């Protein structure tokens, strides 16, 4: 029986623009399925924006049937009203994922940048360049919200496919990992 490749839905929450990305893992390598930005500025009412976030996340789940959901955790800003709105957007997206019984994982912006570039203080441009190289993407996104969501997805992929993540699955060390994953061994000739 053929095993389905894991699919990750990732969100960069926002009440003006919400980025989303969907990746799969084919033979342990990440592959882009879709990414985009939901523009919410045309809705003046915050509750209409929240409803649009919920319905969009639900629709993405129905279309792509992800096996997990990752979202960027809110960072601490100086504007309390902005933080409250961002928290609401994040909560609505998480509620939509939970409605479909998806596991939810949050990552801090610093953790995402560290995972993707090796530098927790990388710029959005540096993150995007690394995403382009890693996933072999030619075109640039119209908004960084989409690439931010893609970075969340790739971070989640790395976190769930690393040796450390596999340790929780009963692996004790590198030798144990290699014995259970012989296809990952590269021999030089």
N, CA and C atoms as an extended XYZ file, in Angstrom:
567
Properties=species:S:1:pos:R:3:atomname:S:1:resname:S:1:resid:I:1 pbc="F F F"
N         0.845       -1.184        0.000 N   UNK     1
C         0.000        0.000        0.000 CA  UNK     1
C         0.890        1.246        0.000 C   UNK     1
N         0.589        2.190       -0.867 N   UNK     2
C         1.386        3.402       -1.002 CA  UNK     2
C         1.066        4.365        0.132 C   UNK     2
N         2.138        4.854        0.806 N   UNK     3
C         1.956        5.782        1.895 CA  UNK     3
C         1.884        7.204        1.356 C   UNK     3
N         0.908        7.960        1.841 N   UNK     4
C         0.731        9.332        1.397 CA  UNK     4
C         1.852       10.218        1.956 C   UNK     4
N         2.385       11.095        1.128 N   UNK     5
C         3.421       12.025        1.580 CA  UNK     5
C         2.816       13.033        2.549 C   UNK     5
N         3.556       13.355        3.619 N   UNK     6
C         3.051       14.357        4.556 CA  UNK     6
C         2.875       15.715        3.863 C   UNK     6
N         1.799       16.397        4.191 N   UNK     7
C         1.526       17.731        3.659 CA  UNK     7
C         1.409       18.686        4.837 C   UNK     7
N         2.086       19.820        4.736 N   UNK     8
C         2.081       20.835        5.795 CA  UNK     8
C         1.387       22.084        5.277 C   UNK     8
N         0.416       22.576        6.049 N   UNK     9
C        -0.198       23.879        5.788 CA  UNK     9
C         0.387       24.837        6.808 C   UNK     9
N         0.941       25.942        6.338 N   UNK    10
C         1.540       26.930        7.231 CA  UNK    10
C         0.925       28.298        6.986 C   UNK    10
N         0.813       29.050        8.067 N   UNK    11
C         0.180       30.370        8.023 CA  UNK    11
C         1.088       31.420        8.645 C   UNK    11
N         1.162       32.565        7.982 N   UNK    12
C         1.752       33.773        8.553 CA  UNK    12
C         0.558       34.670        8.840 C   UNK    12
N         0.100       34.722       10.105 N   UNK    13
C        -1.157       35.407       10.396 CA  UNK    13
C        -1.066       36.922       10.263 C   UNK    13
N        -2.211       37.518        9.959 N   UNK    14
C        -2.316       38.967        9.882 CA  UNK    14
C        -3.754       39.355        9.619 C   UNK    14
N        -4.121       40.575        9.986 N   UNK    15
C        -5.492       41.033        9.749 CA  UNK    15
C        -5.596       41.914        8.508 C   UNK    15
N        -4.469       42.287        7.926 N   UNK    16
C        -4.452       43.036        6.670 CA  UNK    16
C        -4.054       42.098        5.534 C   UNK    16
N        -2.998       41.299        5.762 N   UNK    17
C        -2.542       40.293        4.807 CA  UNK    17
C        -2.199       39.022        5.585 C   UNK    17
N        -2.698       37.886        5.104 N   UNK    18
C        -2.366       36.603        5.717 CA  UNK    18
C        -1.663       35.749        4.667 C   UNK    18
N        -0.444       35.337        4.968 N   UNK    19
C         0.284       34.468        4.059 CA  UNK    19
C        -0.034       33.014        4.348 C   UNK    19
N        -0.049       32.204        3.295 N   UNK    20
C        -0.236       30.763        3.485 CA  UNK    20
C         0.678       30.019        2.524 C   UNK    20
N         1.056       28.807        2.922 N   UNK    21
C         1.888       27.957        2.072 CA  UNK    21
C         1.570       26.510        2.371 C   UNK    21
N         1.644       25.697        1.339 N   UNK    22
C         1.428       24.266        1.472 CA  UNK    22
C         2.618       23.577        0.820 C   UNK    22
N         3.276       22.699        1.597 N   UNK    23
C         4.377       21.910        1.055 CA  UNK    23
C         4.126       20.434        1.350 C   UNK    23
N         4.764       19.597        0.555 N   UNK    24
C         4.730       18.164        0.828 CA  UNK    24
C         6.165       17.705        1.039 C   UNK    24
N         6.284       16.493        1.537 N   UNK    25
C         7.594       15.910        1.751 CA  UNK    25
C         7.665       14.650        0.903 C   UNK    25
N         8.436       14.706       -0.160 N   UNK    26
C         8.566       13.578       -1.075 CA  UNK    26
C         9.951       12.969       -0.865 C   UNK    26
N         9.957       11.736       -0.388 N   UNK    27
C        11.209       11.042       -0.055 CA  UNK    27
C        12.060       11.876        0.901 C   UNK    27
N        11.398       12.537        1.847 N   UNK    28
C        12.101       13.337        2.845 CA  UNK    28
C        12.506       14.721        2.394 C   UNK    28
N        12.237       15.062        1.132 N   UNK    29
C        12.611       16.387        0.608 CA  UNK    29
C        11.360       17.251        0.469 C   UNK    29
N        11.446       18.517        0.898 N   UNK    30
C        10.277       19.396        0.799 CA  UNK    30
C        10.014       19.833       -0.640 C   UNK    30
N         8.722       19.937       -0.980 N   UNK    31
C         8.325       20.391       -2.316 CA  UNK    31
C         7.141       21.346       -2.174 C   UNK    31
N         7.230       22.471       -2.856 N   UNK    32
C         6.163       23.470       -2.813 CA  UNK    32
C         4.939       22.985       -3.569 C   UNK    32
N         3.775       23.079       -2.929 N   UNK    33
C         2.510       22.791       -3.597 CA  UNK    33
C         1.836       24.101       -3.988 C   UNK    33
N         1.722       25.020       -3.019 N   UNK    34
C         1.034       26.285       -3.277 CA  UNK    34
C         1.429       27.304       -2.212 C   UNK    34
N         1.384       28.563       -2.588 N   UNK    35
C         1.575       29.643       -1.620 CA  UNK    35
C         0.874       30.884       -2.135 C   UNK    35
N         0.468       31.739       -1.214 N   UNK    36
C        -0.215       32.954       -1.615 CA  UNK    36
C        -0.490       33.859       -0.437 C   UNK    36
N        -1.169       34.938       -0.717 N   UNK    37
C        -1.506       35.922        0.307 CA  UNK    37
C        -2.984       36.262        0.213 C   UNK    37
N        -3.659       36.166        1.327 N   UNK    38
C        -5.055       36.570        1.429 CA  UNK    38
C        -5.062       38.050        1.800 C   UNK    38
N        -5.616       38.883        0.925 N   UNK    39
C        -5.682       40.322        1.175 CA  UNK    39
C        -7.002       40.639        1.869 C   UNK    39
N        -6.906       41.266        3.026 N   UNK    40
C        -8.086       41.512        3.843 CA  UNK    40
C        -8.421       42.985        4.007 C   UNK    40
N        -7.626       43.862        3.442 N   UNK    41
C        -7.800       45.299        3.674 CA  UNK    41
C        -9.096       45.850        3.089 C   UNK    41
N        -9.732       45.128        2.163 N   UNK    42
C       -10.982       45.622        1.576 CA  UNK    42
C       -12.149       45.515        2.570 C   UNK    42
N       -11.978       44.679        3.594 N   UNK    43
C       -13.014       44.535        4.622 CA  UNK    43
C       -12.722       45.510        5.768 C   UNK    43
N       -13.590       46.459        5.981 N   UNK    44
C       -13.378       47.434        7.061 CA  UNK    44
C       -13.648       46.816        8.433 C   UNK    44
N       -14.593       45.912        8.514 N   UNK    45
C       -14.995       45.293        9.772 CA  UNK    45
C       -14.027       44.160       10.140 C   UNK    45
N       -13.409       44.235       11.328 N   UNK    46
C       -12.449       43.222       11.773 CA  UNK    46
C       -13.092       41.843       11.831 C   UNK    46
N       -14.363       41.766       12.161 N   UNK    47
C       -15.028       40.468       12.273 CA  UNK    47
C       -15.222       39.822       10.901 C   UNK    47
N       -15.433       40.627        9.879 N   UNK    48
C       -15.492       40.092        8.517 CA  UNK    48
C       -14.125       39.558        8.088 C   UNK    48
N       -13.072       40.248        8.511 N   UNK    49
C       -11.716       39.781        8.206 CA  UNK    49
C       -11.452       38.438        8.886 C   UNK    49
N       -11.847       38.331       10.147 N   UNK    50
C       -11.640       37.086       10.885 CA  UNK    50
C       -12.429       35.937       10.251 C   UNK    50
N       -13.643       36.222        9.800 N   UNK    51
C       -14.451       35.190        9.145 CA  UNK    51
C       -13.782       34.753        7.851 C   UNK    51
N       -13.208       35.694        7.115 N   UNK    52
C       -12.522       35.381        5.862 CA  UNK    52
C       -11.278       34.525        6.123 C   UNK    52
N       -10.559       34.819        7.197 N   UNK    53
C        -9.400       34.007        7.574 CA  UNK    53
C        -9.861       32.577        7.854 C   UNK    53
N       -10.904       32.440        8.662 N   UNK    54
C       -11.416       31.118        9.023 CA  UNK    54
C       -11.859       30.340        7.786 C   UNK    54
N       -12.646       30.962        6.940 N   UNK    55
C       -13.157       30.256        5.758 CA  UNK    55
C       -12.029       29.905        4.786 C   UNK    55
N       -11.029       30.761        4.662 N   UNK    56
C        -9.905       30.480        3.765 CA  UNK    56
C        -9.070       29.315        4.280 C   UNK    56
N        -8.765       29.308        5.579 N   UNK    57
C        -7.991       28.203        6.145 CA  UNK    57
C        -8.776       26.894        5.998 C   UNK    57
N       -10.072       26.932        6.256 N   UNK    58
C       -10.904       25.728        6.087 CA  UNK    58
C       -10.876       25.251        4.638 C   UNK    58
N       -10.963       26.158        3.705 N   UNK    59
C       -10.948       25.802        2.285 CA  UNK    59
C        -9.603       25.204        1.880 C   UNK    59
N        -8.513       25.785        2.356 N   UNK    60
C        -7.182       25.238        2.062 CA  UNK    60
C        -7.047       23.817        2.612 C   UNK    60
N        -7.595       23.582        3.784 N   UNK    61
C        -7.543       22.246        4.393 CA  UNK    61
C        -8.364       21.259        3.565 C   UNK    61
N        -9.541       21.670        3.134 N   UNK    62
C       -10.388       20.785        2.322 CA  UNK    62
C        -9.715       20.440        0.993 C   UNK    62
N        -9.064       21.407        0.371 N   UNK    63
C        -8.438       21.192       -0.937 CA  UNK    63
C        -7.172       20.340       -0.824 C   UNK    63
N        -6.291       20.653        0.140 N   UNK    64
C        -4.961       20.048        0.190 CA  UNK    64
C        -4.807       18.924        1.217 C   UNK    64
N        -5.796       18.723        2.072 N   UNK    65
C        -5.779       17.695        3.130 CA  UNK    65
C        -4.416       17.558        3.822 C   UNK    65
N        -3.968       18.626        4.472 N   UNK    66
C        -2.671       18.554        5.152 CA  UNK    66
C        -2.705       17.580        6.334 C   UNK    66
N        -1.523       17.090        6.681 N   UNK    67
C        -1.400       16.212        7.836 CA  UNK    67
C        -0.987       16.995        9.074 C   UNK    67
N        -0.494       18.226        8.890 N   UNK    68
C        -0.139       19.072       10.028 CA  UNK    68
C        -0.290       20.542        9.667 C   UNK    68
N        -0.324       21.361       10.704 N   UNK    69
C        -0.559       22.795       10.573 CA  UNK    69
C         0.488       23.526       11.401 C   UNK    69
N         1.167       24.483       10.794 N   UNK    70
C         2.177       25.277       11.498 CA  UNK    70
C         1.852       26.752       11.321 C   UNK    70
N         2.137       27.528       12.352 N   UNK    71
C         1.808       28.947       12.307 CA  UNK    71
C         2.887       29.743       13.023 C   UNK    71
N         3.117       30.946       12.540 N   UNK    72
C         4.086       31.813       13.204 CA  UNK    72
C         3.459       32.367       14.464 C   UNK    72
N         4.168       32.248       15.570 N   UNK    73
C         3.703       32.786       16.848 CA  UNK    73
C         3.838       34.304       16.814 C   UNK    73
N         2.927       34.984       17.491 N   UNK    74
C         3.044       36.449       17.493 CA  UNK    74
C         4.300       36.890       18.234 C   UNK    74
N         4.925       37.918       17.699 N   UNK    75
C         6.066       38.516       18.387 CA  UNK    75
C         5.533       39.651       19.249 C   UNK    75
N         6.319       40.071       20.210 N   UNK    76
C         5.850       41.112       21.116 CA  UNK    76
C         6.195       42.483       20.555 C   UNK    76
N         5.158       43.262       20.283 N   UNK    77
C         5.341       44.601       19.734 CA  UNK    77
C         4.940       45.660       20.739 C   UNK    77
N         5.136       46.890       20.360 N   UNK    78
C         4.817       47.999       21.252 CA  UNK    78
C         3.351       48.407       21.166 C   UNK    78
N         2.697       48.152       20.040 N   UNK    79
C         1.317       48.565       19.851 CA  UNK    79
C         0.380       47.452       20.326 C   UNK    79
N        -0.257       47.672       21.458 N   UNK    80
C        -1.117       46.667       22.075 CA  UNK    80
C        -2.303       46.336       21.183 C   UNK    80
N        -2.903       47.313       20.540 N   UNK    81
C        -4.056       47.059       19.662 CA  UNK    81
C        -3.668       46.161       18.491 C   UNK    81
N        -2.506       46.406       17.906 N   UNK    82
C        -2.032       45.563       16.806 CA  UNK    82
C        -1.801       44.137       17.281 C   UNK    82
N        -1.242       43.985       18.470 N   UNK    83
C        -0.985       42.650       19.022 CA  UNK    83
C        -2.293       41.902       19.270 C   UNK    83
N        -3.298       42.602       19.765 N   UNK    84
C        -4.601       41.967       20.000 CA  UNK    84
C        -5.221       41.495       18.686 C   UNK    84
N        -5.152       42.329       17.661 N   UNK    85
C        -5.706       41.955       16.354 CA  UNK    85
C        -4.948       40.767       15.772 C   UNK    85
N        -3.633       40.781       15.877 N   UNK    86
C        -2.822       39.678       15.371 CA  UNK    86
C        -3.144       38.385       16.124 C   UNK    86
N        -3.308       38.493       17.436 N   UNK    87
C        -3.667       37.324       18.245 CA  UNK    87
C        -5.014       36.743       17.852 C   UNK    87
N        -5.954       37.614       17.531 N   UNK    88
C        -7.266       37.140       17.068 CA  UNK    88
C        -7.132       36.401       15.746 C   UNK    88
N        -6.374       36.962       14.824 N   UNK    89
C        -6.179       36.322       13.510 CA  UNK    89
C        -5.525       34.959       13.683 C   UNK    89
N        -4.518       34.897       14.533 N   UNK    90
C        -3.838       33.630       14.786 CA  UNK    90
C        -4.807       32.629       15.414 C   UNK    90
N        -5.588       33.071       16.391 N   UNK    91
C        -6.542       32.193       17.066 CA  UNK    91
C        -7.586       31.625       16.120 C   UNK    91
N        -8.079       32.447       15.220 N   UNK    92
C        -9.085       31.995       14.249 CA  UNK    92
C        -8.481       30.950       13.308 C   UNK    92
N        -7.251       31.177       12.846 N   UNK    93
C        -6.593       30.208       11.961 CA  UNK    93
C        -6.358       28.885       12.695 C   UNK    93
N        -5.926       28.969       13.948 N   UNK    94
C        -5.703       27.758       14.740 CA  UNK    94
C        -7.022       27.024       14.966 C   UNK    94
N        -8.084       27.757       15.265 N   UNK    95
C        -9.396       27.134       15.479 CA  UNK    95
C        -9.854       26.390       14.222 C   UNK    95
N        -9.605       26.963       13.055 N   UNK    96
C        -9.977       26.293       11.802 CA  UNK    96
C        -9.206       24.979       11.649 C   UNK    96
N        -7.915       25.004       11.967 N   UNK    97
C        -7.103       23.783       11.870 CA  UNK    97
C        -7.592       22.732       12.865 C   UNK    97
N        -7.908       23.162       14.058 N   UNK    98
C        -8.376       22.228       15.084 CA  UNK    98
C        -9.745       21.652       14.734 C   UNK    98
N       -10.540       22.424       14.030 N   UNK    99
C       -11.852       21.948       13.568 CA  UNK    99
C       -11.691       20.701       12.696 C   UNK    99
N       -10.551       20.600       12.007 N   UNK   100
C       -10.261       19.455       11.147 CA  UNK   100
C        -9.316       18.456       11.823 C   UNK   100
N        -9.151       18.599       13.137 N   UNK   101
C        -8.325       17.683       13.949 CA  UNK   101
C        -6.859       17.642       13.518 C   UNK   101
N        -6.342       18.760       13.035 N   UNK   102
C        -4.925       18.835       12.679 CA  UNK   102
C        -4.089       19.168       13.909 C   UNK   102
N        -2.897       18.590       13.971 N   UNK   103
C        -1.974       18.990       15.026 CA  UNK   103
C        -1.469       20.393       14.684 C   UNK   103
N        -1.337       21.228       15.696 N   UNK   104
C        -0.940       22.621       15.503 CA  UNK   104
C         0.404       22.848       16.192 C   UNK   104
N         1.330       23.477       15.474 N   UNK   105
C         2.628       23.824       16.043 CA  UNK   105
C         2.906       25.295       15.752 C   UNK   105
N         3.355       26.011       16.780 N   UNK   106
C         3.720       27.426       16.641 CA  UNK   106
C         5.232       27.556       16.653 C   UNK   106
N         5.740       28.478       15.846 N   UNK   107
C         7.168       28.762       15.823 CA  UNK   107
C         7.385       30.262       15.938 C   UNK   107
N         8.378       30.654       16.712 N   UNK   108
C         8.715       32.069       16.832 CA  UNK   108
C         9.391       32.534       15.550 C   UNK   108
N         9.279       33.827       15.242 N   UNK   109
C         9.953       34.339       14.037 CA  UNK   109
C        11.453       34.021       14.025 C   UNK   109
N        12.101       34.130       15.179 N   UNK   110
C        13.537       33.859       15.278 CA  UNK   110
C        13.844       32.386       14.970 C   UNK   110
N        13.025       31.474       15.486 N   UNK   111
C        13.204       30.035       15.238 CA  UNK   111
C        13.040       29.721       13.747 C   UNK   111
N        12.069       30.357       13.116 N   UNK   112
C        11.815       30.141       11.688 CA  UNK   112
C        13.028       30.582       10.868 C   UNK   112
N        13.503       31.780       11.134 N   UNK   113
C        14.660       32.304       10.399 CA  UNK   113
C        15.895       31.440       10.635 C   UNK   113
N        16.092       31.006       11.877 N   UNK   114
C        17.230       30.152       12.228 CA  UNK   114
C        17.159       28.834       11.464 C   UNK   114
N        15.977       28.247       11.404 N   UNK   115
C        15.795       26.960       10.703 CA  UNK   115
C        16.066       27.068        9.213 C   UNK   115
N        15.609       28.154        8.616 N   UNK   116
C        15.689       28.292        7.158 CA  UNK   116
C        17.053       28.799        6.702 C   UNK   116
N        17.622       29.771        7.432 N   UNK   117
C        18.867       30.402        6.971 CA  UNK   117
C        20.084       30.104        7.841 C   UNK   117
N        19.851       29.630        9.062 N   UNK   118
C        20.964       29.461        9.995 CA  UNK   118
C        21.232       30.717       10.797 C   UNK   118
N        20.454       31.781       10.543 N   UNK   119
C        20.631       33.067       11.230 CA  UNK   119
C        19.267       33.536       11.728 C   UNK   119
N        19.071       33.570       13.025 N   UNK   120
C        17.805       33.992       13.612 CA  UNK   120
C        17.464       35.451       13.385 C   UNK   120
N        18.426       36.231       12.887 N   UNK   121
C        18.192       37.653       12.629 CA  UNK   121
C        18.197       37.971       11.131 C   UNK   121
N        18.018       36.955       10.305 N   UNK   122
C        18.039       37.153        8.848 CA  UNK   122
C        16.904       38.082        8.404 C   UNK   122
N        17.147       38.808        7.330 N   UNK   123
C        16.119       39.687        6.759 CA  UNK   123
C        15.129       38.850        5.957 C   UNK   123
N        13.987       39.443        5.629 N   UNK   124
C        12.991       38.758        4.792 CA  UNK   124
C        13.590       38.388        3.436 C   UNK   124
N        14.449       39.257        2.905 N   UNK   125
C        15.091       38.998        1.619 CA  UNK   125
C        16.035       37.798        1.708 C   UNK   125
N        16.781       37.701        2.806 N   UNK   126
C        17.687       36.564        2.980 CA  UNK   126
C        16.903       35.259        3.112 C   UNK   126
N        15.806       35.305        3.861 N   UNK   127
C        14.959       34.122        4.022 CA  UNK   127
C        14.418       33.703        2.656 C   UNK   127
N        13.931       34.667        1.872 N   UNK   128
C        13.371       34.347        0.569 CA  UNK   128
C        14.417       33.724       -0.354 C   UNK   128
N        15.630       34.267       -0.364 N   UNK   129
C        16.692       33.712       -1.222 CA  UNK   129
C        16.978       32.258       -0.854 C   UNK   129
N        16.994       31.951        0.442 N   UNK   130
C        17.241       30.581        0.876 CA  UNK   130
C        16.072       29.670        0.482 C   UNK   130
N        14.846       30.186        0.592 N   UNK   131
C        13.676       29.410        0.176 CA  UNK   131
C        13.747       29.108       -1.321 C   UNK   131
N        14.140       30.101       -2.113 N   UNK   132
C        14.269       29.900       -3.559 CA  UNK   132
C        15.277       28.801       -3.874 C   UNK   132
N        16.406       28.825       -3.195 N   UNK   133
C        17.443       27.823       -3.439 CA  UNK   133
C        16.991       26.440       -2.983 C   UNK   133
N        16.419       26.373       -1.801 N   UNK   134
C        16.027       25.085       -1.221 CA  UNK   134
C        14.910       24.415       -2.005 C   UNK   134
N        13.931       25.210       -2.432 N   UNK   135
C        12.746       24.648       -3.090 CA  UNK   135
C        12.744       24.848       -4.608 C   UNK   135
N        13.840       25.391       -5.120 N   UNK   136
C        13.982       25.610       -6.563 CA  UNK   136
C        12.815       26.430       -7.130 C   UNK   136
N        12.611       27.609       -6.565 N   UNK   137
C        11.538       28.511       -6.981 CA  UNK   137
C        12.151       29.639       -7.800 C   UNK   137
N        11.580       29.905       -8.950 N   UNK   138
C        12.117       30.943       -9.831 CA  UNK   138
C        11.469       32.309       -9.594 C   UNK   138
N        10.129       32.332       -9.556 N   UNK   139
C         9.413       33.603       -9.472 CA  UNK   139
C         9.396       34.147       -8.041 C   UNK   139
N         9.300       35.466       -7.933 N   UNK   140
C         9.225       36.122       -6.629 CA  UNK   140
C         7.773       36.287       -6.209 C   UNK   140
N         7.505       36.198       -4.917 N   UNK   141
C         6.122       36.409       -4.471 CA  UNK   141
C         5.777       37.893       -4.541 C   UNK   141
N         4.506       38.183       -4.693 N   UNK   142
C         4.074       39.576       -4.734 CA  UNK   142
C         4.195       40.211       -3.345 C   UNK   142
N         3.945       39.406       -2.308 N   UNK   143
C         4.013       39.884       -0.927 CA  UNK   143
C         4.890       38.938       -0.105 C   UNK   143
N         5.645       39.495        0.826 N   UNK   144
C         6.487       38.672        1.692 CA  UNK   144
C         5.662       37.815        2.655 C   UNK   144
N         4.381       38.111        2.815 N   UNK   145
C         3.541       37.307        3.706 CA  UNK   145
C         3.501       35.855        3.228 C   UNK   145
N         3.457       35.656        1.919 N   UNK   146
C         3.447       34.301        1.351 CA  UNK   146
C         4.784       33.606        1.610 C   UNK   146
N         5.888       34.318        1.392 N   UNK   147
C         7.196       33.698        1.632 CA  UNK   147
C         7.427       33.469        3.123 C   UNK   147
N         6.876       34.332        3.972 N   UNK   148
C         6.967       34.108        5.420 CA  UNK   148
C         6.252       32.812        5.800 C   UNK   148
N         5.077       32.576        5.216 N   UNK   149
C         4.344       31.339        5.479 CA  UNK   149
C         5.124       30.133        4.963 C   UNK   149
N         5.766       30.287        3.808 N   UNK   150
C         6.573       29.201        3.264 CA  UNK   150
C         7.749       28.892        4.197 C   UNK   150
N         8.322       29.916        4.787 N   UNK   151
C         9.409       29.710        5.754 CA  UNK   151
C         8.899       28.944        6.979 C   UNK   151
N         7.675       29.245        7.423 N   UNK   152
C         7.072       28.515        8.543 CA  UNK   152
C         6.928       27.037        8.164 C   UNK   152
N         6.444       26.771        6.954 N   UNK   153
C         6.257       25.394        6.495 CA  UNK   153
C         7.586       24.646        6.434 C   UNK   153
N         8.612       25.284        5.894 N   UNK   154
C         9.917       24.640        5.793 CA  UNK   154
C        10.515       24.401        7.181 C   UNK   154
N        10.354       25.361        8.062 N   UNK   155
C        10.805       25.200        9.450 CA  UNK   155
C        10.136       23.972       10.064 C   UNK   155
N         8.826       23.854        9.881 N   UNK   156
C         8.099       22.715       10.439 CA  UNK   156
C         8.593       21.402        9.815 C   UNK   156
N         8.830       21.424        8.522 N   UNK   157
C         9.376       20.236        7.849 CA  UNK   157
C        10.701       19.834        8.498 C   UNK   157
N        11.606       20.798        8.667 N   UNK   158
C        12.909       20.500        9.266 CA  UNK   158
C        12.756       19.975       10.690 C   UNK   158
N        11.868       20.597       11.447 N   UNK   159
C        11.704       20.204       12.847 CA  UNK   159
C        11.110       18.807       12.994 C   UNK   159
N        10.285       18.400       12.052 N   UNK   160
C         9.626       17.098       12.171 CA  UNK   160
C        10.353       15.974       11.437 C   UNK   160
N        11.383       16.315       10.651 N   UNK   161
C        12.111       15.267        9.934 CA  UNK   161
C        13.558       15.155       10.392 C   UNK   161
N        13.961       15.931       11.365 N   UNK   162
C        15.348       15.889       11.842 CA  UNK   162
C        15.573       14.655       12.714 C   UNK   162
N        16.824       14.353       12.960 N   UNK   163
C        17.158       13.230       13.841 CA  UNK   163
C        16.573       13.469       15.226 C   UNK   163
N        16.633       14.713       15.693 N   UNK   164
C        16.092       15.006       17.021 CA  UNK   164
C        14.597       14.742       17.078 C   UNK   164
N        13.876       15.111       16.018 N   UNK   165
C        12.441       14.838       15.983 CA  UNK   165
C        12.194       13.341       15.949 C   UNK   165
N        13.061       12.609       15.247 N   UNK   166
C        12.912       11.161       15.154 CA  UNK   166
C        13.292       10.458       16.447 C   UNK   166
N        14.058       11.117       17.310 N   UNK   167
C        14.419       10.522       18.590 CA  UNK   167
C        13.159       10.199       19.380 C   UNK   167
N        12.171       11.064       19.268 N   UNK   168
C        10.902       10.821       19.955 CA  UNK   168
C        10.181        9.608       19.376 C   UNK   168
N        10.569        9.200       18.186 N   UNK   169
C         9.938        8.044       17.547 CA  UNK   169
C        10.708        6.764       17.847 C   UNK   169
N        11.548        6.770       18.861 N   UNK   170
C        12.246        5.557       19.271 CA  UNK   170
C        13.660        5.419       18.746 C   UNK   170
N        14.214        6.430       18.116 N   UNK   171
C        15.585        6.365       17.645 CA  UNK   171
C        16.511        6.826       18.760 C   UNK   171
N        17.615        6.116       18.919 N   UNK   172
C        18.512        6.400       20.040 CA  UNK   172
C        19.714        7.252       19.650 C   UNK   172
N        20.229        7.058       18.426 N   UNK   173
C        21.440        7.754       18.005 CA  UNK   173
C        21.551        7.701       16.481 C   UNK   173
N        22.669        8.229       15.947 N   UNK   174
C        22.854        8.266       14.500 CA  UNK   174
C        22.870        6.861       13.899 C   UNK   174
N        23.555        5.938       14.549 N   UNK   175
C        23.617        4.575       14.004 CA  UNK   175
C        22.226        3.955       13.921 C   UNK   175
N        21.419        4.176       14.933 N   UNK   176
C        20.041        3.669       14.934 CA  UNK   176
C        19.247        4.319       13.794 C   UNK   176
N        19.434        5.628       13.644 N   UNK   177
C        18.760        6.355       12.567 CA  UNK   177
C        19.161        5.788       11.198 C   UNK   177
N        20.467        5.599       10.980 N   UNK   178
C        20.952        5.111        9.693 CA  UNK   178
C        20.515        3.673        9.431 C   UNK   178
N        20.461        2.863       10.464 N   UNK   179
C        20.021        1.484       10.257 CA  UNK   179
C        18.546        1.426        9.862 C   UNK   179
N        17.784        2.395       10.312 N   UNK   180
C        16.354        2.425        9.980 CA  UNK   180
C        16.053        3.267        8.744 C   UNK   180
N        17.056        3.980        8.249 N   UNK   181
C        16.893        4.836        7.068 CA  UNK   181
C        18.070        4.648        6.110 C   UNK   181
N        18.292        3.439        5.590 N   UNK   182
C        19.467        3.203        4.739 CA  UNK   182
C        19.467        4.043        3.459 C   UNK   182
N        18.299        4.485        3.014 N   UNK   183
C        18.236        5.303        1.794 CA  UNK   183
C        18.856        6.683        2.002 C   UNK   183
N        19.102        7.084        3.236 N   UNK   184
C        19.690        8.397        3.538 CA  UNK   184
C        21.223        8.367        3.510 C   UNK   184
N        21.811        7.180        3.371 N   UNK   185
C        23.262        7.051        3.366 CA  UNK   185
C        23.789        7.331        1.964 C   UNK   185
N        24.762        8.233        1.897 N   UNK   186
C        25.399        8.586        0.637 CA  UNK   186
C        26.830        8.080        0.690 C   UNK   186
N        27.198        7.242       -0.244 N   UNK   187
C        28.554        6.723       -0.280 CA  UNK   187
C        29.338        7.392       -1.394 C   UNK   187
N        30.559        7.767       -1.084 N   UNK   188
C        31.430        8.399       -2.076 CA  UNK   188
C        32.194        7.315       -2.806 C   UNK   188
N        32.312        7.479       -4.112 N   UNK   189
C        33.022        6.478       -4.930 CA  UNK   189
C        34.365        6.966       -5.350 C   UNK   189
